[in-house]
Structures are given as C-alpha cells and as structure tokens.
C-alpha cells in the first residue's frame, strides 16, 4: 500500500501510525485519532511543529460535534 520510495517505511511504526490516522478520519472517530497520536507520542515524542500539525488535522477533519450547537440548520 505504501507509495513512499523508502522500503523501510513499509510496515514501520510510522506507516501504521499514518494508516491509523487516516482510518480514524475516514470513520470520523475523533477519539481514535487522539489515542493514536497519544500512543505514538508516548513512544516517539512529537516536537512542537508536529504537534501543531496534528492539532490542525484534527480540527480540520474531525471538528468537535458541539460546534453546531445553537446554529439553526435551514
């Protein structure tokens, strides 16, 4: 499944991490995304830029449900 030219990426923790994030987004599962990032961060701490990217991805693709509270849908 890997389209990366680095054969060491196949079946690596990083590949599994990315696949898990994609699956969480496809399933609209905010909790699974959070757990995946937390588990990865426990093994390999994310730096500030990487953390910022994870937050941006989460906010963009998995917005909180309560954002819609109080808005009228026509």
VENNOR-V321406 format. One record per pair of residues at least 12 apart in sequence whose ideal C-beta (glycine too) atoms are under 10 Angstrom apart, sorted by the first residue. I is the first residue (numbers start at 1). J is the second residue. Records with the same first field share a line. If there is no record, write none. Layout:
I=J + J
//
This chain:
1=15 + 19
2=15 + 18 + 19
4=18
13=39 + 40 + 43 + 44
14=40 + 44
16=36 + 40
17=36 + 37 + 39 + 40 + 43 + 44
18=36 + 40
19=36
20=32 + 33 + 35 + 36 + 37 + 39 + 40
21=33 + 36 + 37 + 40 + 54 + 57 + 58 + 61 + 62
22=36 + 61
23=36
24=36 + 37 + 57 + 58 + 61 + 62
25=57 + 58 + 60 + 61 + 62
26=61
27=62
28=61 + 62 + 63 + 65
29=62
30=58 + 61 + 62 + 63 + 64 + 65
31=62
32=62
33=54 + 57 + 58 + 61 + 62
34=54 + 58 + 62
36=54
37=50 + 51 + 54 + 55 + 57 + 58
38=54
40=54
41=54
//
